[in-house]
Amino acid sequence: MKKRTWKKAVAISLTMAMSMSLAACGNKSDSDSGKGDDKKEDVGVTLDSIKLGEDYTDIKADLKFLTHKTDVVDTKFKDYITEFQKMYPNVNIEYEGITNYADDIITRLTTGDWGDICMIPPSVDKDELGNYFAKLGDKSKLAATYDERFLEQYSFEGTSYGAPSMVNVQGIVYNKKVFEQAGINELPKTPDEFLDALDSIKSKTDATPLYTNFAAGWTMTAWDAYIDGGATGDPDFVNTGLTKGENPFSDRGDGTGPYAVYNTLYEAVKRGYTEDDPTVTDWEGCKGMINRGEIGCMALGSWAIVQMQQAGDNGDDISYMPFPISVSGKQYIAAGGDYNYGINCNSSKDNQIAAMCYIKWLVEKSGFAQSEGGLSVVLGDEVPAALETISTIDFVVNNPAPDEEATLFNDVNNESELGINSSGAIPKEIVEQATMSGGKTMEDMVKEWNEKWTAAQEEHGVTH
């Protein structure tokens, strides 16, 4: 029996759980879903059809909302509920913060015990979205208000099932004062310049040049987020260069692409520009450390900026820069939706409508995205101050795969067991091997990654 990754197992268990214990939502034809009369009908309300503060103001509902944002459940989110109830006084909302959200939400989905609203996990394939989540509207109609590029991740066959809580850009959070003390007057634009900058920080300051956050685990996936548009300038790279590309991890020889990203991490660790023992890094502690100037920079999405700024008295020292790769002399920065709000398609009609009103309010009125250092998905909303330093850099948003290939990247990724954007397997291996005496070289690892990826491609019908 062929070994499957945890995400493949998740997909199977989700499907089995739905077929055994939950009613499907009726987003596919009877012949497609196989559920016949057991399907739950759509409530007939969409995000674009709701006028906040005018429609459904007398609706009554008790909503449970599962969230990964455990740090603001008792502060910011309580304030949101208070503000929302000024419009919808009979809608009560209970947040449940989950620390190990990425894993635990899968279990909750399989049992059906997840309330009314959650942040959609990326392990749900596009063609399965309608089995768990209510329709939020036609993507083309929602695009009149929301940036269509960021609706694509959780849309299928023209229907949107998720609304982005915010849009992240993928760069490096850094301490300006540390860089100045190290004599770095211009931000690095290539991997070699970045490594030179780390060397200057090590030799001229007491700060750890690059903090990996290895022990936290999930933080390592930030490195995966750099390998597509930001490292290539190509919005089609995920589909053509990675999912269907030949040996995509090989060195291009020009300082671009996945190899350039991963090799930057390898060289930084190998040369001693990171913490002495990556197994004891401290995610919560690092926020104050970079604020105090004890860390030069960290590889994290833009969502981290505000957390680092608020972790001490030196918030003005925290800034953000693109990942140091240039394509033909030009820098790009990858942008994509953060966790998306999704509504349980098996909630009652009133709960679904109330949940839709609350999601619309969160996206359009709460200011959550800007307060978290992200971009709003709402067309025309202002860019937060935290991102003004990169406002002149071209954002690259990955183009969607055709519907017939909607699950192909996940299929290949799962089969390969490389865990891109899910487990951080590649960057974790890099840190481990670069730390070890006599560990694998980049060439050793690249060869293995390409072999695994090629085998997975062939398993799913991709040939070269």
C-alpha positions, 0 to 999 in steps of 0.5 A: 500500500502506498504511503500517504501524507497526513494531508491526504489522510485528512482529505479522506477522513473529511470525506468519510466523516461527511458521508457518514454523519453530516448532510451535504450542502447542496452545492453540486448536482444530485448526480455529483454529490450522491446525496439526493434528498439529503442535501441541505438547500442554500439559504438564498442570501449572499454577502453582496446582497446584504446591506449592513445595518438595514437587512436582517437587523431583527434576526436572532442567532447564537453563533460559535466562531472558531479562531486561530487568533487566541491572543485577541479573543478576550480583547479585540474580538469582544469589542467587535461583538459589541460594535456589531450588536449595535446593528444586530442586537439579537445576534450573540457570538462566542469565540473559541480560540484554538492554539494548535488550530491548523491540526485541531480544526481538521478534527473538528470538521470531521466530527461536525462539532465546529459551530457556525463560523471558522477559519477555513483550513487549507487542507480542504480541496476546492472541489470539497468546499461545498461539502462543508461551507455555505456559499458566500456568493458568485465570485464575479459579483463579490469582485465588485467589492472585493479584490477578485485575486484573493477570492480565488483560493476558496472559490470553485466553479465560480462560487466563493465559499471563503472571505479573506480576513486579510491579505498578507505580503511575504517579506522579512520583518527587521529592526531598522536600528540594528541594520543601521548599527551594522552599517547597512544603508541600503536594504539587500536585494539579492541573496548574496547581499542579504548574507553580507548584511547578516555577516555585518550584523554578526560582526558589528552588533550583539544581535542574532542576525536571523532568528529562525523560530525553528522550535515553533515549527509552523513558523518555518512555512514562511520560507515556502511562501517566498518561492513562487511569485516573489522569487520569480515575478511569475504569477503562473509559477505555481501552476507551470513552474512548480506543480508541472515543472521539471525539477523545480528545486534545481539551481537556476544559476541566477539567484531566483526561484525556490533554490535561491530562497532555500539556499539563503536559509541554508547558508545563513545557518551554515555560516552561523548567522542564526541562533546557536541552538535552533531547538530552543527558539522562543516564538513568544519571546522573539517578539520582545527580542526583535523589539529590543534590538536583540534580533536583526530580522525574521522570515515572517508574513506581514501579519507579524509586523504589528505583533513585533511593534507592540512587543515593547517600547521600540515599535518605530524600529520595526519595519518590513522589506521584500525577500532579497531576490531580484528578477532581472534587476527588479524586486517582487513581493508575493501577496495572498489571502490569510485565513478565510472566514467560512460558514458551516453549511449545516447551521440553521438558516438564521444562523447562516444569515447572521454569520454572513452579516457578521463576516461582511461586517468583519471584512468591510467595517472592523478594520481588522486587516489594517490593525493586524498589519495586513491589506484589506481585501476590500477594493479601495481600502487604504494601505496600513502604515506598516506596509508603506515601506514596500508600497512601491514594490510590485505585488505578485498574486498567484493565478488560479489553476484551471478548475480541472486542475484545482487540486493538482498542486495539493495532490502532488504536494501531498504525494511528495511529502514535502509539505510546501506551505503546510508542514515546513518540511523543507525549511526544517530539514535545511536547518537540521542538516545545516546545523549538523556536522557532516549533514547533507549539502544543498545539492544532496537535498535538492536531488532528493526533493526533485526525485520526490516531486517528480515521482509525485507528478508522475503518480498524478499524470504530470509528464515532461 
